[in-house]
Amino acid sequence: MRSRRLGSVTEAVGNTPLVRLDRVAREAPSVEVYAKLEFANPGGSVKDRAALRMMTKAIEEGKLGTGKILIDSTSGNTGVAYSIFGAALGVPVRLVMPSNVTKARKDIARAFGTEIIYSDPMEGSDGAIRYVREIVAKDPETYFYPDQYSNPHNPLAHYHGTGAEILDALGDRLTHFVAGIGTSGTIVGTSRRLKEHTRKVRCVAVEPTEAMHGLEGLKHLPSSLVPAIHDSSAYDETFRVTTEDGWDMADRLAREEALLVGHSSGANVFAAVEIAKKLHETVGGGCVVAIVCDRGDRYFAPMKWEKRYLW
C-alpha cells in the first residue's frame, strides 16, 4: 500500500485499522474479534471524527471562522480534537473541563494554544456542560458552541465514516458491533449505518455498571444528563461493565495484544469478548468489532483508581 500525501492534518482523520484480537479472545476461537483502532486518528482518539465534522460544517455554514471562539465542554478527548483542528483551521478554542481530567489531556490541549476553563470535578462532565452553557448565555456573540452532546454532525461523522469503514472491511462477516456511551455519537451513528446493511448486525452499547465509576469517558445514563443525540432505538442492547473489568481488560490488551489503550476501550473489548464467548458456545461462530477509543498513555498520571476510592 502506497503512503498517502495529505494537504492538511485534517485529511488524516478516518480509515483507522481493524486488528484481530486472538489472545484476549482465545476462549472464543470460532469467533473473529476485532479492535477498531481509533487512536490512529491524528488527535489520538475516536473524537477526532465528530470534532472535525462539527467544525468544518460550521465553517461551511458561516457559523465559525468569522473571529468567533469555539467553546465546548469535554472530559478530554474531544477537547484535544478541537485543539488540533483549531490550530489546523485557524480557529481559536476555549474548553470547559472538570479540573480532575488527566494531566496529559490538559497539557496536549494547551500545546495547541487552547485556553482551558475548569469546572467542579465533583460534578463531572455534566457540571462542565452546565458551566459552558452559562458562559455562552452571558456572551453569545463571542462564541460558537458546537455542543457535542446535541450536534447531529456528531453521530453523522460515524454514520458516514466509522460504520462505512467497518462494512467495507468486513462486509457480510460482521455480526456484532460494540461501542461505549459517552456523547453517544459513536454508538448511535455507527449503528444506524450498520443497520442499513443487508445482513443483520447486532449493535451493543456499553455503560458503566454504577454511577460512581472509573471508566473515564463513559456515561452511566440512568444517573446522567442524557445527550440530545442519544437514540436508544439505534442499537439493540446495553451491556454494563464494572470499573474492575474495564481496567483489567485494558491491562490485558497491553500485555497480550501490545495495545496500550484507555479504560473505556478496555470496557468495550471486555463486552466484545463476553459476547464472543457466548457466540462460540451457542452458534459456533461470529464476527465482533469493538471501538478502541484512545491510547492508554493519556491515563497515566495523576489520576488513580483503586477499589475503595475514586478521585
C-alpha positions as CSV (number, residue, x, y, z in Angstrom):
1,M,0.0,0.0,0.0
2,R,1.4,3.4,-1.0
3,S,1.8,6.2,1.5
4,R,-0.8,9.0,1.2
5,R,0.1,12.6,0.5
6,L,-2.1,15.0,2.5
7,G,-2.6,18.7,2.3
8,S,-3.5,19.1,5.9
9,V,-3.6,17.1,9.2
10,T,-7.4,17.2,8.8
11,E,-7.2,14.8,5.9
12,A,-5.6,12.2,8.2
13,V,-8.9,11.5,10.1
14,G,-10.6,8.2,9.5
15,N,-9.7,4.9,7.7
16,T,-8.4,3.6,11.0
17,P,-7.2,-0.1,11.1
18,L,-9.0,-3.1,12.4
19,V,-6.8,-5.5,14.4
20,R,-7.7,-9.1,15.2
21,L,-7.6,-9.9,18.9
22,D,-6.6,-13.6,19.2
23,R,-5.1,-13.7,22.7
24,V,-7.7,-11.9,24.8
25,A,-10.5,-13.8,22.8
26,R,-8.8,-17.2,23.0
27,E,-11.8,-18.7,24.8
28,A,-13.9,-18.0,21.7
29,P,-11.7,-19.4,18.9
30,S,-14.6,-19.8,16.4
31,V,-15.4,-16.0,16.6
32,E,-13.4,-13.2,15.0
33,V,-13.0,-10.3,17.4
34,Y,-11.6,-7.0,16.0
35,A,-10.5,-3.8,17.6
36,K,-11.1,-0.6,15.6
37,L,-8.1,1.4,16.5
38,E,-9.4,5.0,16.7
39,F,-6.2,6.1,18.4
40,A,-4.7,6.1,14.9
41,N,-6.5,9.4,14.2
42,P,-4.1,12.4,14.3
43,G,-5.6,13.7,17.6
44,G,-5.3,10.2,19.1
45,S,-8.9,9.3,19.6
46,V,-12.3,8.5,18.2
47,K,-13.4,12.1,19.0
48,D,-11.4,13.4,16.0
49,R,-14.2,12.3,13.7
50,A,-17.0,14.2,15.3
51,A,-14.9,17.3,16.2
52,L,-13.7,17.7,12.6
53,R,-17.1,17.3,11.1
54,M,-18.8,19.7,13.5
55,M,-16.1,22.3,12.9
56,T,-15.9,22.0,9.1
57,K,-19.7,22.1,8.7
58,A,-19.9,25.2,11.0
59,I,-17.3,26.9,8.8
60,E,-19.2,25.9,5.6
61,E,-22.4,27.4,7.2
62,G,-20.6,30.7,8.2
63,K,-21.0,30.0,11.9
64,L,-17.3,29.6,12.6
65,G,-14.2,31.2,11.1
66,T,-15.5,34.7,11.5
67,G,-13.5,35.6,14.5
68,K,-15.7,33.6,16.9
69,I,-14.1,31.4,19.6
70,L,-15.1,27.8,19.6
71,I,-16.2,26.7,23.1
72,D,-17.4,23.4,24.3
73,S,-17.4,21.1,27.4
74,T,-15.3,18.0,27.3
75,S,-13.8,15.3,29.5
76,G,-10.7,15.4,27.4
77,N,-10.6,13.7,24.0
78,T,-13.0,16.0,22.2
79,G,-11.0,18.9,23.6
80,V,-7.8,17.5,22.2
81,A,-9.5,17.1,18.8
82,Y,-10.9,20.6,18.8
83,S,-7.5,21.9,19.8
84,I,-5.6,20.2,17.0
85,F,-8.1,21.1,14.3
86,G,-8.4,24.6,15.7
87,A,-4.7,25.0,15.1
88,A,-5.0,23.5,11.6
89,L,-8.0,25.6,10.6
90,G,-7.0,28.8,12.3
91,V,-9.9,28.7,14.8
92,P,-9.3,29.9,18.5
93,V,-10.5,27.3,21.0
94,R,-11.7,27.6,24.6
95,L,-12.7,24.5,26.6
96,V,-14.5,23.8,29.8
97,M,-13.2,20.7,31.6
98,P,-13.6,19.1,35.0
99,S,-10.4,20.0,36.9
100,N,-9.7,16.3,37.5
101,V,-9.3,15.5,33.8
102,T,-6.0,13.7,33.3
103,K,-2.9,16.0,33.1
104,A,-1.9,14.6,29.7
105,R,-5.2,15.8,28.1
106,K,-4.8,19.3,29.6
107,D,-1.2,19.6,28.5
108,I,-2.0,18.3,25.0
109,A,-4.8,20.8,24.5
110,R,-2.8,23.7,25.8
111,A,0.1,22.8,23.5
112,F,-2.1,23.7,20.5
113,G,-2.9,27.1,22.0
114,T,-6.2,26.2,23.6
115,E,-7.4,28.0,26.7
116,I,-8.9,25.8,29.4
117,I,-11.6,26.8,32.0
118,Y,-12.1,24.4,34.8
119,S,-15.4,23.2,36.2
120,D,-16.2,21.4,39.5
121,P,-14.5,18.0,39.5
122,M,-17.3,16.5,41.7
123,E,-19.9,17.4,39.1
124,G,-18.1,15.5,36.3
125,S,-19.0,16.0,32.6
126,D,-22.5,17.1,33.5
127,G,-21.1,20.0,35.5
128,A,-18.9,21.1,32.6
129,I,-22.0,21.0,30.3
130,R,-23.9,23.3,32.7
131,Y,-20.9,25.7,33.1
132,V,-20.3,26.1,29.4
133,R,-24.0,26.9,28.8
134,E,-23.8,29.6,31.4
135,I,-20.7,31.1,29.7
136,V,-22.3,31.1,26.3
137,A,-25.6,32.5,27.5
138,K,-23.8,35.5,29.0
139,D,-21.8,36.3,25.8
140,P,-23.4,34.6,22.8
141,E,-21.7,36.9,20.2
142,T,-18.2,35.9,21.3
143,Y,-18.6,32.1,20.9
144,F,-19.5,29.3,18.6
145,Y,-20.8,26.5,20.7
146,P,-20.9,23.2,18.8
147,D,-22.4,21.3,21.7
148,Q,-21.1,17.8,21.0
149,Y,-23.9,16.3,23.1
150,S,-26.6,17.8,20.9
151,N,-25.0,18.3,17.5
152,P,-26.3,16.0,14.8
153,H,-23.0,16.1,13.0
154,N,-21.5,14.1,15.9
155,P,-23.4,10.8,15.0
156,L,-23.2,11.7,11.3
157,A,-19.4,11.6,11.4
158,H,-19.7,7.9,12.4
159,Y,-22.6,7.1,10.0
160,H,-20.5,8.3,7.1
161,G,-17.1,7.3,8.5
162,T,-16.8,4.6,11.1
163,G,-19.8,2.5,10.0
164,A,-18.9,2.6,6.4
165,E,-15.3,1.7,7.1
166,I,-16.3,-1.4,9.1
167,L,-18.6,-2.6,6.4
168,D,-16.0,-2.0,3.8
169,A,-13.5,-4.2,5.7
170,L,-15.8,-7.0,6.9
171,G,-19.0,-6.9,4.9
172,D,-21.3,-9.8,5.5
173,R,-18.9,-11.4,8.0
174,L,-19.9,-8.8,10.6
175,T,-22.4,-10.0,13.2
176,H,-21.9,-7.6,16.2
177,F,-20.7,-4.1,16.9
178,V,-19.7,-2.8,20.4
179,A,-19.1,0.9,21.5
180,G,-19.4,2.8,24.7
181,I,-21.8,5.6,25.5
182,G,-20.3,9.0,26.2
183,T,-21.9,11.6,24.0
184,S,-23.4,8.5,22.3
185,G,-22.4,9.8,18.8
186,T,-20.2,6.7,18.1
187,I,-22.7,4.0,19.0
188,V,-25.7,5.9,17.5
189,G,-24.2,7.0,14.2
190,T,-22.3,3.7,13.5
191,S,-25.2,1.6,14.5
192,R,-27.5,3.5,12.1
193,R,-25.2,2.8,9.2
194,L,-24.7,-0.9,10.1
195,K,-28.5,-1.4,10.4
196,E,-28.7,-0.5,6.7
197,H,-26.6,-3.4,5.7
198,T,-28.1,-6.4,4.0
199,R,-27.0,-8.8,6.8
200,K,-28.4,-8.1,10.3
201,V,-25.8,-6.7,12.7
202,R,-26.5,-6.6,16.4
203,C,-25.3,-3.4,18.0
204,V,-24.3,-3.2,21.7
205,A,-23.9,-0.1,23.8
206,V,-21.5,-0.2,26.8
207,E,-22.3,1.6,30.0
208,P,-20.6,1.6,33.4
209,T,-22.4,-0.6,35.9
210,E,-22.6,2.1,38.6
211,A,-23.0,5.9,38.7
212,M,-19.7,6.3,40.5
213,H,-17.1,4.6,38.3
214,G,-13.6,4.8,37.0
215,L,-14.3,4.4,33.2
216,E,-13.5,7.9,32.1
217,G,-15.4,9.0,29.0
218,L,-18.3,6.7,29.6
219,K,-21.7,7.8,30.9
220,H,-24.0,5.9,33.3
221,L,-27.2,7.1,31.6
222,P,-29.6,6.5,34.5
223,S,-27.7,9.0,36.6
224,S,-26.6,11.4,33.9
225,L,-27.8,14.2,31.7
226,V,-28.9,12.2,28.6
227,P,-27.4,13.7,25.4
228,A,-29.9,15.1,23.0
229,I,-28.3,13.0,20.2
230,H,-28.8,9.8,22.1
231,D,-31.2,7.4,20.5
232,S,-31.7,4.0,22.2
233,S,-33.6,2.7,19.2
234,A,-30.4,2.9,17.1
235,Y,-28.8,-0.1,19.0
236,D,-30.1,-3.4,20.2
237,E,-28.9,-3.8,23.8
238,T,-26.9,-2.3,26.6
239,F,-24.0,-4.2,28.2
240,R,-22.9,-2.9,31.6
241,V,-19.3,-3.2,32.6
242,T,-17.7,-2.7,36.1
243,T,-14.7,-0.5,36.5
244,E,-12.6,-3.5,37.5
245,D,-13.4,-5.4,34.3
246,G,-12.7,-2.4,32.1
247,W,-9.3,-1.7,33.8
248,D,-8.3,-5.4,33.8
249,M,-9.1,-5.8,30.1
250,A,-7.1,-2.6,29.4
251,D,-4.1,-4.2,31.2
252,R,-4.6,-7.5,29.3
253,L,-4.7,-5.7,26.0
254,A,-1.3,-4.1,26.7
255,R,0.3,-7.3,27.9
256,E,-1.3,-9.8,25.5
257,E,-2.0,-7.8,22.3
258,A,0.5,-5.0,22.6
259,L,-2.3,-2.4,22.6
260,L,-1.9,0.3,25.3
261,V,-5.5,1.7,25.5
262,G,-7.7,3.6,27.8
263,H,-10.1,2.1,30.2
264,S,-13.3,2.9,28.2
265,S,-11.6,0.9,25.4
266,G,-11.0,-1.9,27.9
267,A,-14.7,-1.9,28.8
268,N,-15.7,-2.1,25.1
269,V,-13.3,-5.0,24.4
270,F,-14.4,-6.8,27.6
271,A,-18.0,-6.7,26.4
272,A,-16.9,-7.8,22.9
273,V,-15.1,-10.8,24.3
274,E,-18.0,-11.8,26.5
275,I,-20.3,-11.6,23.5
276,A,-17.8,-13.7,21.5
277,K,-17.7,-16.4,24.2
278,K,-21.4,-16.6,24.2
279,L,-21.5,-16.9,20.4
280,H,-18.8,-19.6,20.4
281,E,-20.8,-21.6,22.9
282,T,-24.2,-21.2,21.2
283,V,-23.7,-20.8,17.4
284,G,-20.1,-21.7,16.9
285,G,-19.1,-18.5,15.0
286,G,-19.4,-14.8,14.5
287,C,-17.6,-11.6,14.0
288,V,-17.4,-8.8,16.6
289,V,-15.9,-5.3,16.3
290,A,-15.2,-3.1,19.3
291,I,-14.2,0.5,19.3
292,V,-10.9,1.3,20.8
293,C,-11.3,4.9,21.7
294,D,-7.9,6.1,22.6
295,R,-4.4,5.3,23.9
296,G,-3.6,4.5,27.5
297,D,-0.8,7.0,27.9
298,R,-3.4,9.7,28.5
299,Y,-4.4,8.0,31.7
300,F,-1.1,7.5,33.5
301,A,-0.8,10.4,36.0
302,P,-2.0,11.9,38.1
303,M,-5.4,10.2,38.0
304,K,-5.6,7.0,40.0
305,W,-8.3,4.5,40.7
306,E,-8.5,2.0,43.5
307,K,-11.2,-0.4,44.7
308,R,-12.3,1.9,47.5
309,Y,-11.5,5.3,46.2
310,L,-12.2,7.4,43.1
311,W,-10.6,10.8,42.6
